[in-house]
């Protein structure tokens, strides 16, 4: 037994008293054991009458404005938590609404139909029929769909002074308003999150990051416990890490086994040009790596798309139903009836949103782009200064200073990126998007555009304008080494310190309690921040490798070593350091898959250009009367045919 947070409420979630669960009216939904799935965290000052009213609303049928769920008050009727589950019929109807595919009696994956439910496998056992992540998402989705059927006062919530209109008063529910959002604004509900199944989480952790194995992840177990959103990320990370093996092997061969570092190339650092060795073979390592990068990036994207489709079919998310999403929690506007849903909700004119995007968001994004150019100008100025100092001095100290401008610029771009991420989030919030998907798409687009420009603008300028391949190699190596060092610190060192030292006292407290509650630590953990930063990191990796690795063949080697620890670090963090997230069923990586496809397209253009910088290729083109522009144009047409 234990207290949750600052409240005196005591909960034993492994064995909640079954007679305290709300009852179901459908005979087929009666169960001897009810599974605790979602916890509603109420405010500390919520009155018992408010809690009882909310429980009655949760258990009421949908025709009476309820969610048709099961609720448990915990071990204290006056406590500040409500544990929620769902009966069988609610799960089955929601499965059909979501468009999930389930195993039919002939073993085929078929879109589930409630009226044909008896022909589906395991339909009587919800723990086999639906994954834990699906069951918890359905409960959350049903809670979000709670809608007031009539104007009513929230029991136990004092009226706001000076507010006459019922729809503006936090103590009233207006007819057809979204109950969950109103209760959050009224301060009744503090948080809603899925609860961990501690035994399953421990088993998953042993298979995922505790065993001494480098390759392979339990993807089906990850999908079952954390949902397809998380599973697709780790599946892509695993697939991408395996795909790094061929370019890493080629990079080692070109660097250590071929003459002259594999490039049969002599660098003229002063003049900034690259010359092939006249006595070497007709094909240089630079040319081999450029051609390989083009083929590898194209093949990688196509194979991943097939892998993604295979996984979504296996997980039953290939043909998800389109649903009209409700307004997200942060959406604001004038209360009115939505003509498409008939629900009372905040309304905000589309023209005002577009005006905010055009007059404020776009100029601010352009301003940050200008700061990127300013930093790039400072980098070139510093590069010229240290080059001149090194030519005059020629000492080891001056040689080490050659990397100072690159490292300083890396710090500048990272700091600018952190500031921009905060600004982009605030801008997207201010734009006031109604749907969560629209909000995420606009935010992701802002960050992707800036991230690409911030990290690759200087590399493209060196490659396409200055055409200084030695400088490009030095700059790329500096960015890779610097970013990987910072990444290893955040992915390995910080989680180790948090686990071993900062959480040591809390761990001891749990181990001393023989009746350890699986909810004990969850309320004190921070919410899961999502996979945005992880996808950005992988996108930058893919860009470094596919765009410019021909000038630095060890790129794939460094990325491979980093990702081996990345997999375990990310797995550990989501299992131990954050609350369990809700995970909506998805059929692929969404906008991130499109971003990788576009970057793969750009990589073909980049490698064609870097290939044309090779003197042997230039000589071959002159002898054959072939224009370099024509080669790039052909590459663009070939790549465009894939989209």
Secondary structure, DSSP 8 states (H G I E B T S, - for coil): --B-TTS--B--GGG--GGGS---S-GGG--SS----EEEEE-TT--HHHHHHHHHHHHS-GGGT---EEEE-TT-TTSSEEEEEE-HHHHHHHHHHHT-EEEBTTS-EEE--GGGGGGBTTTT-HHHHS-HHHHHHHHHHHHHT-B-SS-EE-TT----TT---TTTSTTEE-TT-BHHHHHHHTTSEEEEEE---HHHHHHHHIIIIISS-SS---HHHHHHHH-HHHHHHHHHHHHHHHHHHHHHHHHHIIIIISTIIIIIEEEETTTTEEEE-TTS-SS-HHHHHHHHHHHHHHHHHHHHHHHHHHHHHHTT-TT---------TT---EEEE-TTT--EEEE--HHHHHHHIIIIIHHHHHHHHHHHHHHHHHHHHHHHHHHHHHHHH--HHHHHHTTHHHHHHHHHHHHHHHHHHHHHHHHHHHHT-SSHHHHHHHHHHHHHHHHHHHHHHHHHIIIIII--HHHHHHHHHHHHHHHHHHHHIIIIIHHHHIIIIITHHHHHHHHH-TT--TTTTGGGSB----SHHHHHHHHHHHHHHHHHGGG-TTHHHHHHHHHHHHHHHHHHIIIIIB--------SS-THHHHHHHHHHHHHHHHHHHHHHTSHHHHHHHHHHT--HHHHHHHHHHHHHTT-
